[in-house]
């Protein structure tokens, strides 16, 4: 099994390295009223699967809450720092009290701990990580190096994740709902933002792999050679529109050349696999 060092560095310290510890006699958990706990407004995880919550609630009804949540005291009760799935599932299970570890934590520490807990569980999606990193940068003045050290990631990984926030909002939404992967999104990021939605539609419709997406982006970024016309003529907007629609539909480079008696359509492919895919789209049968 391959182990990615960047996920082990820092995270291997566990949450204890981030949580300020009380004296030895006060490190245990206590039971607190669920009604006095409010959720963390800086919780990096933005969505939870309802079916998974129901399953966890059923387990809690049977066995109780096996791991306490982490909260910080407020003027009118407690604010949740880590353990939101357990908290919500306990509410569904009808519990009135829940085991909790109470700590005094600043806002940055709350976000940091919530972020690290989710990263350790690999619960966060790429866009949730990107928004959490952006909050640490903008709201708390941390540098990318600081974030990388605290969450146990390589600085390049933090930088690449933050770049997802520069994508067209429709591409970001597709990453968030897992229509495409982070790898697809990074490839699309190589295009101007106004071209990204069109490419998103192509790769979603054709179910392109990351490699195919990278190849499509590479072709679109490569200037198309324009042969010198036999005689000067103005661009034909109808012809250009046909070329663009064919290129988008087939997912490859298409050139339409008009002559006096008709013309020709040139469709390019770069592997036997792509030839088979083009055959299926054009003919509707196996190559």
N, C-alpha and C positions, 0 to 999 in steps of 0.2 A: 504493500500500500504506500502510495506516495504521500509524504507529509509536506505541506507548504510551510516553510519556515516563517513567513511573514505573519501567519495567523497564530503561530506559537509564541513569537516574541511579545512580551508584555502581557498578553492575555493569560499566559501560563501562571502569572502571579495570582490570578483569581481576584474576586471583588474585594477580598480582605485588604489588598494593597491600596485600594482607593477609599475604603470606608474608615473614617476616624474611629478609633476604638476607645470605649470607656474603660473605667477601671475593671479589674478582673471580676469583681463581684457583681458587675452590672452588665455583663456581656450576653446574658441569656435573653430569650424572647418572653414576651408577655402577651396576654390576650386583650384586645381592644375592641370597642364597638365598631362594627362595619359602618353604621350610620354616621360615625364621626370622621370617616376617611373620605377625602375627596381625591379624585384622580390627578395625576401629574400633567399639567398643561404642556410640559416639555417632553412628554413621552415620545420617543422617536418612532415607535411602532404605530403606524397609522391605521392598520386594519387587522382584524382577527377573524379567523374562520369560525362561524357560528356553530357548525357541527362539532368542531374540536372543543369549543367551550362547553357544549352540552355534554360531551363525553367526559370532560374533566369534572364537570359538576356532578355527574353520576358517580364518579370515583370518589369525590369528596364526601358525598352523602354516605358512601359505604365505609370509607377509611379515614375521613377527616382530612384536614390540610397538613400534609407531612412536612412542608418546608415553609417557614414563616416569611411573610412579606417584609419589606423594608420601608419604613415611613420616617418622616421628620415632623416634629411637633410644630403646630401653628397656634395662633391665638384662640381659634375656635375648634381645635381638634387636631387632625393629622393630615399630612399630604403624602400620597403614595410616591415612592421613589422607584422601587423595583418589585416585580411580582404582580403586574397588572392582570395577567391571565388568571392567576390563582384568585386574585381579588374578585374579578368579574364572575368567575365560575362559582365562587363562594356565595356571591349574591344570588346567582341562579339556583344554587342548592338550598337557598333559604336560611343560610347561617346568619346569626345575629352578632357573633363575635368571631374574631380571626386571630391566630397567633401572629405576632409582629415583633420585629426588632426596631426599636426607636433610637434614632440618631439625630443629632443637630447638624444639618448640612446646608451649605450655601447653595444658591441656584445652580452655579456651574457644576458643583459636585453632584447635584441631583441629576443633571443631564448626563454627566460623564458616566455615572454609575448605571443609569438606565440604558445608555448606549452600550456600555461594555457588557452588561448582562445579556442583552439581546444578541450582541455579536458572538458571545461565547456559545449561545444556544443556536446560532445561525438562523435567528428568527426574522431578521430584518431583510427587506428587499433592497435592491440597489438604490432606488429613489429615496427610500426612508433613510438609508445611510447617508446619501448625499445631503439631504435636508438637515440631518443631525450634525454633520460636519460643518455645513454652512452656518448653523446656529452657533457652534463653538467658535468659528472664525469671527462672525459679525457681532454676536451678542457678548462674547466674553474675551475677545481680543487674542485668541490663541492663534499661533502660526500653524502651517501645515506640518512642520516638524514636530511641534508640540502635540498635535493630534495623533500623528503617527506613533509617537512614543507612548502616549497614554492608552491608545487602543490596540497597540501591538501590530500595527500594519506598516508596510514600507511606505515611505513618503510618496513614491510614484503611484502607489495604489490609492492613497488619499486624493492625490491630484487628479487621477483619472476618474475617480468616483465623483468629485466635484464638477468635472467637465460635463457630466450628464445634465446638470442644471442649465447648461448653455444650449441644449437641444430645443427644437421646436416643441411647444407644449403637447402636441399630439403624439410626438415620439416619446416624450416623458410618460404620458399616460399609458402608452402601449407597453413600456417597460414595467410600470407599476402594476398593470393587470396581467402581466406575463404573456401578452400577445407575442412579444419578442424578448430576446435575452439581452443582457448587458453587452455581450459581444456584438450582437446586431446593432445596438444603439451606438457603440463606439465607432463602428464602421460607417454608419449613417452620418455621424458627426464630422466626417471628412468632407461633407458637401455643404454648400451654402444653405442657410436655414430655409430659404424659400423653396429649395428643391427637396428638402427632407420629407415632407408629407407625401409627395408623389412616390418616392422610393419606398417609403413605409408601406403604402398601399400595394406596391408590386411584390415586396418580399412577404407580406402577410398573405396575399392572394395565392402566390406561387409556392409558399412555404419554403423559402430559400433557407439554406444553411448559412452559418456565419461566413464560411469560406465563399459561398456563392454571392453573398451580400458584399463582401469585400471586393470580389471581382467586378460586380456590377458598378460599385462606386468608383473603382479604378477606371473602368471604361468611360463612365460619365465625366470623370475628371480629365481624361485625356482628350485634347482638342482633336476634333474630327478633321482629317485632311480634306481640303476642298480642291478638287481638280480644276485646273484653269479651263474655263469654257471656251469652246471654239469661237464664239463670238459674244461680246458683252450682252448680258441679260440681267434684268432685275430679279431679286429673290422672289420665289413664288410662295406666298404665305400658306396656301392650301397644301402645297407639297411638303412644306416644313411641318405642318400640323399632322399630316399623314405619317411622316417619319417618326415624329414624337409619339404618336399613339401606338404605332407598331413597336417602337422601342420599349415603351412602357408595358405593353401586353406580353411581348415575348421575353423581356428581361435581358436583351442583348442588343448589340449595335446593329442598326438597320439603316441602309442607304437606299433612297429612291432616286433613280436617274431617268429623266424624261428625254425622249428623242422624237424625231419628226413622225415616226410610224408607231409610236408606243413608248416603250421604255423598259427598265428592268428594276427589280428589287433585290438588293444584296443583303442577305442575312448572315451574320458572322457567328461562328461557334469556336470554342477553344478546347474541347475535349469530346471524346465519344459519349460521355455521360450527357453533356449539354446537347449533343446532336440528337440523342434519344428523347430528351425532354422536349426539344423543339418539334421533333416528329410527332410526339403525342399531342402537343398543343395544336399543330397544324392539321394533322390527319385524324387524330382521335384513336389511334391504335398503337400497339407495341412496335418499337423499331426493329 
